[in-house]
Amino acid sequence: MEKRVGTVIIQINSHEEVAHLNDILSQHGDIILGRQGLPRSNGKNLISLILEGTTDQIGSLTGQLGRLDGIQVKSVLLKNS
């Protein structure tokens, strides 16, 4: 299956699921090329990820993150040419 590059933006609205979030990110560490955390004064912290993987791998990551309470996830994928 063709690999793609992409980015994922994660907004943390509630810190109750942060431990689960970090566990999920660790499980998918093989497709994460970069990670940047941005603390914000309003308490809604952001994490941006740069990824390279198949659509199935990236979908698995974003799907698991999207099921966490208090977490919002958006992704953008490009063809890896």
N, C-alpha and C positions, 0 to 999 in steps of 0.2 A: 504494500500500500504506500502511496506517495506521502512523503513527509511535507509538512507545512510549517511556516514560521508564523508567530502571532504574538499578541499581547493580551493579557488579562488584567483587568482592574478589579480589585476587591475592596469594597467599602465595609468596614466593621462598624455596625451600629450598636452592637452589644458585645461586651467582652466575655460573656458566658461561654461562648463556643470557640474561643481563641485556641485553647489546647487542642481541640479536634481539628481546627483549621491547620495548625502547624503539623499535626500528625498526617493529614491528607497531603500537604505540601511535601513532607518528607517521603511519603510513599511514591510520589511522582517526581522525585528529584532528578531522575534520569532525563526528563524532558525540559527541565527548567534551566535556562541559560543564564538568567539574571533575575534578581529580586531586589526591589527597593521599597522600603517602608517609609511612610510619611505621616508623622503624628500631626494631628490638627487640634486646634484649641476648642473646637466644638465637640470633641469627643468621638467624632466619626473618622477614625483613622483609615488610611488608604495603604494598600499594598499593590504594586505593579509588578507583573511578571513578564519576562520575555521567554517564549517557549519555542521548541522545535520538536515536532512529533507528528504522528499520524492523527487524522481527525478522530479516530477512536480513542487514542490516548488522551488527547486534549479534551474531548467530550467527557471522558471518564472523570478527569480532574475537575472540570467546571461543573459537571453534574453533581458530584459529591459535595463541592463547596456550596452550590446553590441550594442544597437541601438543609444547610445549617441555618438555624434561627438567628436572626440579627445580622446576617451576612448577605450582601448584594454582590453579584458577579456579572461582568460584561466582558465579552471576548471579541477579538478581531483576528481573522486568519488570512494569510496570503499564501499563494502557491510558492513553493520553494523552487525557484528557477536557477 
